Amino acid sequence: MSKKRLLLCSAALGACAGLAILVPALWPEPPGVTYANFNRVEIGMSQAEVEAILGGPPRDTAPNGKSWFGLHFL
């Protein structure tokens, strides 16, 4: 393999690795209860501001649609 081809393959591999790291880092945080979103909530925020960060008003169902309160294993 020539040096030019080896250099080109190395550059392409490095670019792919860089994109694999950069794209998830720049992806916006999805709304919902995550540790990062929890840390964005501050004292004195209105309920609307907190709901915008956490993804809406409180609800009694999990994201998969099942109840948080049911004992499904009994």
HELIX and SHEET records of a PDB file:
HELIX    1   1 LYS A    3  LEU A   26  1                                  24    
HELIX    2   2 TYR A   35  ARG A   40  1                                   6    
HELIX    3   3 GLN A   47  LEU A   54  1                                   8    
END                                                                             
